[in-house]
Amino acid sequence: MPANPLGVALRSRRAGQHTLVWARPGLQAAENFTLTSPAFDHGAPIPEKHRGRLRGPNISPALDWTPPPAGTAELVLIVQDPDVPIGKPATHALTLGIDPARGAIPENALTNPSPVPGIRHGKGALGRRGWAGPMPIRSHGPHAYVFQLFAVDQPPGLPDSFTLDEVITAITGHVIGRARLDGTYEIR
């Protein structure tokens, strides 16, 4: 298949890692824990079955984590793509209500509604609730998909219609630990 001229023209334009929620000063933490997936290793390509729904099955990957810091009331998951050719990253999942004691969520748990009790999804920048798998512009080059898991000392207490900005405001100053897993995806 020939290269997509738009993807090629925009290759040097990327929001950047500094635009991720992870980089915000009020969301830093003294303690970190580990986030992994049986579907892919840190820095490795995300399998096709987790690709966005325009061309793929859009199944969220299973996630596992080591115990977060003592005092964690809830885990907040934000998945973002900092390689989009606009000024801010695209949000591929915005999830509250993850019980830290679970230690894992199964494959497709980020569907809306979630099969996992307590999990709630906010509306991502892609306009949908729940998992929106990788959908980079063809020929734009590899995109990173950054799974950011925040351990907070109190539940955010947001209504069902929560947004990314509301989550950031609610958890700022309450992050006591965090974990990160990066995957990649590219459409040539």
C-alpha positions as CSV (number, residue, x, y, z in Angstrom):
1,M,0.0,0.0,0.0
2,P,1.5,3.4,-0.9
3,A,2.3,5.9,1.9
4,N,-0.5,8.2,3.1
5,P,0.6,11.7,2.1
6,L,-1.1,13.3,5.1
7,G,0.7,10.9,7.5
8,V,4.1,11.6,5.8
9,A,3.5,15.4,5.9
10,L,2.7,15.4,9.6
11,R,5.5,13.0,10.8
12,S,7.3,15.7,12.6
13,R,4.2,17.0,14.4
14,R,3.5,15.4,17.7
15,A,1.9,16.6,20.9
16,G,4.9,15.2,22.9
17,Q,5.5,13.3,26.1
18,H,5.4,16.6,28.1
19,T,1.7,16.9,27.4
20,L,0.8,13.6,29.1
21,V,-1.1,13.7,32.4
22,W,1.9,11.8,33.8
23,A,4.1,15.0,33.3
24,R,1.8,17.3,35.4
25,P,3.5,18.5,38.6
26,G,0.5,18.0,40.9
27,L,0.3,14.3,39.9
28,Q,3.8,13.2,40.9
29,A,4.3,10.7,43.6
30,A,7.0,9.6,46.0
31,E,6.2,5.9,45.6
32,N,5.8,4.0,42.4
33,F,4.5,0.5,41.7
34,T,4.6,-1.6,38.5
35,L,2.0,-1.9,35.7
36,T,2.3,-4.8,33.2
37,S,0.2,-6.5,30.6
38,P,0.3,-10.1,29.4
39,A,-0.5,-8.8,25.9
40,F,2.7,-6.8,25.4
41,D,6.0,-5.8,27.1
42,H,6.8,-2.2,28.0
43,G,7.9,-0.3,24.9
44,A,6.7,-3.2,22.6
45,P,4.0,-3.1,19.9
46,I,0.4,-3.6,21.1
47,P,-1.3,-6.6,19.4
48,E,-3.7,-6.1,16.5
49,K,-6.7,-7.3,18.5
50,H,-6.4,-4.3,20.8
51,R,-6.6,-1.9,17.8
52,G,-9.3,0.7,17.5
53,R,-12.8,-0.3,16.3
54,L,-12.6,1.3,12.8
55,R,-10.5,-1.6,11.6
56,G,-10.0,-3.9,14.6
57,P,-11.9,-5.6,17.4
58,N,-11.1,-2.9,19.9
59,I,-10.5,-5.2,22.9
60,S,-8.7,-3.6,25.8
61,P,-5.6,-5.5,27.0
62,A,-5.5,-7.2,30.4
63,L,-3.5,-5.2,33.0
64,D,-1.7,-6.4,36.1
65,W,-0.1,-4.3,38.9
66,T,2.0,-4.8,41.9
67,P,0.6,-3.6,45.2
68,P,0.2,0.2,45.3
69,P,1.2,2.2,48.4
70,A,-0.6,1.7,51.7
71,G,-3.5,4.1,51.9
72,T,-4.6,3.7,48.3
73,A,-8.4,4.2,48.1
74,E,-8.8,3.8,44.4
75,L,-6.8,3.5,41.1
76,V,-7.4,5.9,38.2
77,L,-6.3,4.8,34.7
78,I,-5.7,7.2,31.9
79,V,-4.4,6.0,28.5
80,Q,-3.1,8.6,26.2
81,D,-1.3,8.9,22.8
82,P,1.2,11.7,22.9
83,D,2.2,11.2,19.3
84,V,-1.0,12.7,17.7
85,P,-0.2,15.7,15.4
86,I,-2.2,18.1,17.5
87,G,-1.3,20.1,20.6
88,K,-2.6,17.7,23.2
89,P,-2.6,13.9,23.5
90,A,-5.6,11.8,22.5
91,T,-7.2,10.0,25.4
92,H,-7.9,6.3,24.7
93,A,-9.3,5.4,28.2
94,L,-10.4,7.4,31.2
95,T,-11.3,5.0,34.0
96,L,-12.2,5.5,37.7
97,G,-13.3,3.1,40.4
98,I,-10.5,0.4,40.0
99,D,-10.2,-1.5,43.3
100,P,-6.4,-1.5,44.1
101,A,-6.8,-4.9,45.8
102,R,-7.8,-6.6,42.6
103,G,-4.2,-6.6,41.4
104,A,-5.4,-6.9,37.8
105,I,-8.2,-6.3,35.4
106,P,-9.0,-8.9,32.6
107,E,-8.9,-8.4,28.9
108,N,-11.9,-6.2,27.7
109,A,-12.6,-4.9,31.2
110,L,-12.4,-1.3,29.8
111,T,-15.5,-1.8,27.6
112,N,-18.4,0.4,28.5
113,P,-20.1,-0.7,30.6
114,S,-17.3,-2.6,32.3
115,P,-17.9,-6.2,33.3
116,V,-15.8,-5.4,36.4
117,P,-17.9,-4.1,39.3
118,G,-17.2,-0.4,40.3
119,I,-15.3,0.5,37.1
120,R,-16.6,3.7,35.4
121,H,-15.5,5.4,32.3
122,G,-15.4,9.1,31.4
123,K,-15.6,10.5,28.0
124,G,-12.2,10.5,26.2
125,A,-11.0,13.0,23.7
126,L,-12.1,10.5,21.0
127,G,-15.7,11.1,22.0
128,R,-16.5,7.7,23.5
129,R,-16.5,6.0,26.9
130,G,-14.4,3.0,27.6
131,W,-11.5,1.7,25.6
132,A,-10.7,3.3,22.2
133,G,-7.8,1.2,20.8
134,P,-4.9,2.5,18.7
135,M,-5.9,4.3,15.5
136,P,-2.9,6.4,14.4
137,I,-2.8,8.1,11.0
138,R,-1.3,5.7,8.4
139,S,2.3,6.5,7.5
140,H,2.7,8.9,10.5
141,G,5.2,6.6,12.2
142,P,4.9,4.7,15.5
143,H,2.7,6.1,18.2
144,A,3.1,5.5,21.9
145,Y,0.1,4.5,24.0
146,V,0.8,5.4,27.6
147,F,-1.1,3.5,30.3
148,Q,-0.9,5.8,33.4
149,L,-2.2,4.2,36.6
150,F,-2.6,6.6,39.6
151,A,-3.0,5.4,43.2
152,V,-5.1,8.1,45.0
153,D,-5.8,8.5,48.7
154,Q,-9.5,9.3,48.3
155,P,-12.0,8.5,45.6
156,P,-12.4,11.4,43.1
157,G,-16.2,11.5,43.8
158,L,-17.2,12.6,40.3
159,P,-20.6,12.1,38.6
160,D,-20.9,9.6,35.7
161,S,-20.4,12.3,33.1
162,F,-16.8,13.1,34.2
163,T,-14.2,14.5,31.9
164,L,-10.4,14.3,31.8
165,D,-10.1,17.9,33.2
166,E,-12.4,17.0,36.1
167,V,-10.4,13.9,36.9
168,I,-7.1,15.9,36.9
169,T,-8.6,18.5,39.2
170,A,-10.1,15.8,41.6
171,I,-6.8,13.8,41.9
172,T,-4.3,16.7,42.0
173,G,-2.7,16.5,45.4
174,H,-4.1,13.0,46.1
175,V,-1.7,10.9,44.1
176,I,0.3,8.7,46.5
177,G,1.7,6.3,43.9
178,R,1.8,5.7,40.2
179,A,2.7,3.1,37.5
180,R,3.2,3.4,33.8
181,L,3.2,1.0,30.9
182,D,4.0,2.1,27.3
183,G,3.0,0.3,24.2
184,T,3.4,1.2,20.5
185,Y,1.3,0.9,17.4
186,E,1.9,1.9,13.8
187,I,0.0,1.7,10.6
188,R,2.4,1.8,7.7
